[in-house]
Amino acid sequence: MVVHLHYAHAIGMERLVTLLDELFSLSISEGAISNILARAREPMLDAVAAIETVVLASPVICSMRHRFG
């Protein structure tokens, strides 16, 4: 959740500390959040590489049907 909130919703460290405390009564420091994000980096990069492999092997890439009118 920390990774999602930080990257997908652009919630900064200070706000994350407050949010986690208010929502879950979880007292966590900015340093701990930084460590969580650092530990998540490699698994996320591995997932990105796996997704990239599948997408690039697809016969159609970035096909979108547009609807006008």
Secondary structure as the mmCIF struct_conf table of DSSP 4:
data_model
#
loop_
_struct_conf.conf_type_id
_struct_conf.id
_struct_conf.beg_label_comp_id
_struct_conf.beg_label_asym_id
_struct_conf.beg_label_seq_id
_struct_conf.end_label_comp_id
_struct_conf.end_label_asym_id
_struct_conf.end_label_seq_id
HELX_RH_AL_P HELX_RH_AL_P1 VAL A 2 ALA A 8
BEND BEND1 HIS A 9 HIS A 9
HELX_RH_AL_P HELX_RH_AL_P2 MET A 13 PHE A 24
HELX_RH_AL_P HELX_RH_AL_P3 GLU A 30 ALA A 57
BEND BEND2 SER A 58 VAL A 60
BEND BEND3 CYS A 62 CYS A 62
#
